[in-house]
Amino acid sequence: MSELLARLADTALATMRDVLPLMAVLLGFQLWILRQPIPQLRRVLAGFGYVVVGLVLFLVGLEEALFPLGRLMAHQLTDPAFLGIAGGVGTWSDYLWVYGFAAALAFASATAEPALIAVAMKANAVSGGAIGVRGLRVAVGLGAALGIALGSFRIGTGLPIHYFIMAIYAVLMVQTLYAPRMIIALAYDSGGVTTSTVTVPLVAALGLGLAGTIPGRDPVVDGFGLIAFVCSFPIMTVLGYAQLADWRARRAATRQPRRET
């Protein structure tokens, strides 16, 4: 118990040091640049207090639960006894359970991201309902699932990450050229909001756990990089979702005059 309290105290001090510069910038601009009083000062200060408390609990929770759980799941899924690998060294096809678990984990965590929900609601309101909240969340979740599955495959095979990244961004550039203009910015923002408070800790723990348990992998070289896959593939799926919707709309518009004639 005393160890947990000491960790909470250390994390609280570190979090306050991180939040104070942000608070100083916001209040300084309001008071000395804009020269306007701060409305509801007590409420603003209380909000900063809530931010500090929330971050402290979140960071301690990561260290106490999410990171150990991610490493444990990675170790169990790559255990030669569980996979039935003779000699303890397997090929990429022996880790299919890992790819499936990683995809399910990414889909669940990405669709639950508060930042994604907020962006989807704003996009729905601004577009007048043309962009559905649920459709956008599902598209982002599918992209995150595909991305982390491919990233886990890269760890399983030990292939260099730059080949994958170059291919992914080549596809994104082609999609961007042909996607509807109204969706391009939202698609790229959708890739950013997936790398938020829920997804990043789980993905990072999973990647480091896989690289630390699969024989021949280096956690420093192979453990990182999963987040790059998770944030790039949702851009691809959202652009694809928009292109499919645009194609269906144009197809329906061309069919309607034929029916009238």
N, C-alpha and C positions, 0 to 999 in steps of 0.2 A: 504493500500500500504506500509506504513511504517513497519507494522508488518511482511509483506512478505519479505521486504528488510532485516529486522533484522534477520529473520529466515535463509535467504540466507547467510548472513554474518557469523552467528553462525555455520551453516553447512559447510561453506567453511573453517573455521578455524579448525573444527574437522576433516574434510577430509584431510587437509594438514598435520595435526599431524599423521594421519594414513598412508599417502603416503610417508612421508619423511623417515621413517625407511626402507621401501622397496627401495627407491631411494638410500639411503646411502649404503645398502648392495650391490646393483648392481654396483654402481660406485666404492665402496671401493674394491670389488673383482677385478674389471677391472684395477684399478690403482695400488693397493698395492700387490695383490696376483698374478695376471697375468702379471702385469707390462707392460700393453699395453695402448696406447693412446685410447681415446674414439672416434670412427669415427663419424663424423657429429654431434659434440657436441650440436650445436644449434638446430638441428632437434630433438635430444633426449630430450633436455630440453623442447622444445616446445611440444613434445609428452606427457611428464609428466604434462605439463600445461593443455593440452586437457583432460587428464585423470581426473584431479582435477575438471575441469569445468563440465565434463560429469557426474561425480559422484555426484557433488553438485545438479545439475538439476534433476538427477535421484532420489536422496534421498528426495528432496523437493517434487518432483512429486508424490512419494509414499505417503507421508503424506497428500498431498493436494487432491489427486484423487483416487489412487488405493485402499488404505486401507479404506477410507470412502465408496467407491463404493462397495467393497467386503462386508463390514458390512451391508450396506443398502440392497444389494441383499439377503444376508442371512436372514435379518429381514423380508423382504417382502415375501420370499419363505416359511418361517416358521410361517407366520401370521395365526392364527386360522381362521380368516375371509376368507383368500384366500384358505386355505385348506379345509374349511368346517368342522372343528373339533368342536364338541359340548363339552363345558366345558373347552376348551383351552388346553387339554392334549391329545396327540395322540399316536399312535403306530408307529413302523418303517414303516409300509406300507402306512402311511399317508404322508410320505415325499418323495414319488417317484419323484416329480418334483425337489426336491433338488438333488437327485442322478443324474438325467438326466442333470440338469444344471451344476453340478460339473464335470461330465464326459465331456460335451461339452467344458467347460472352460479349463479343463486340456489338452484335445486334441489340441485345438487351440493354447494355450500358449506354450505347449511343442514342437509342430512342428515348431513354430516360433522362438524358442530359437536360437540366433546366435551361441552359443557354439555347439549345436547339428548340425547345418548346416555345421559348420567348420569341425567337426569330421566326418560327413558323406562324405564330399568332400574328405578329406584326406584318408578315408577308401576306397572310390571308386578308387582313384588314385593309392594307394598302391596295391590293389587287382587286378588291371588291368581291372576294370569294373565288377568284379564278385559280388561285394557288391554295390547294387544300392543306389543312394542318396535318391531318393524318397521312395524306399521300406524301408530303415532303418528309415527314419523320420516317416513314417506311423506306423511302428512297435512300435517305441518309443511312438508315440502319443496315440496309442491304449492302450499300457501298462499304461501310465499316466492316461488315462481316466478310465480304470478298477480299478486302484489303488485308485484314489480319490473317485470313486463311493463307493468302499468298505470302505474306511476311513470315508466317510459321513454316510454310514450305521452304522458304529461303533459308531459314535457320536449320531445318532438317537436312537440306542438301549441302549447306555451306557455301552456296554460290555468292559471288560478290554482289553487294547491294546496288552498286551504281548501274549495273545492267538493267535491273528492274525499274529504278527511278527514271532512267532515260526513256525507257519504253513507255512508262506511265505518262510522263509529261509530253511525249510525242503524240500519244492518243488524245490527251487533253487539249493540245493545241489544235488538232484537227477538229475535235468536237466544238471547240470555241468558235472556229470559223463558220460553222454551219448551224449552231444553236440559235434559237430566238434571242434577240438582244435583251428582252425583258428579264430573262432568267439567268444570264451569265453572271452578273454580280452576285445574285443570291446563291448561285451554285458554289461559287468560290468562298463565300461567307459560310455556307453550310459545311464546307470542309474544315473551316476554322473552329466552328462551335463544337465539333465532335471531340476536339482535344481539350476538354474542360475537366471539371472536378471529378466526375464519375469515371470517365473512360481512361484517362491518362494513368492513374495509379494502377488500375487493373492490368492495362496493356503493358506498362513498364515492368510490373512484377512478373507477368507471364513471359515476356521476352527474356528477361534476365534468368528466370527459372529454367526455361527451355535451354538456353545457351549454357547454363551451368550444369545441366544433367545429361544432355546428349553428348556422347563421346566424341571427342575431336573438335568441339566448339569452344570458342573463347568468349566469355561474357562481355568483354570490352569490345571486341570486333563484331560479334554476332548478336549480342544481347540487345543492343540498341538498334533503332531503325523501324520498329513496328509502328511507332506513332506516325512516321512519315507515310506508311501505307494506309493507316486508318484515316488520316486527314486528306489524302489525295483521291482515294477511290470514291468517297461520297460526292466529290465534285463531278466525277465521271458519271455516276448513276443519276444524279440530279439533272445534269445536262442531257443524258439519255432519256430520262423521264419526260423532260420538256420537249425534246425532239420527237418522241413518240406521240405525245399529246398533240403537237403541232401537225404532224403528219396525219393523224386521225381526223383532226378538225378540217384540214384541207381536203382530205378524201371525202368526208361527209358533205362538204360544200360543193364538190364537183358532182356528187351523186344526186344532190337535191334538184338541180335544173333538169336532169334527165327524167326524174320521176314526174316533174311538172309537165314536161312535154309528152 
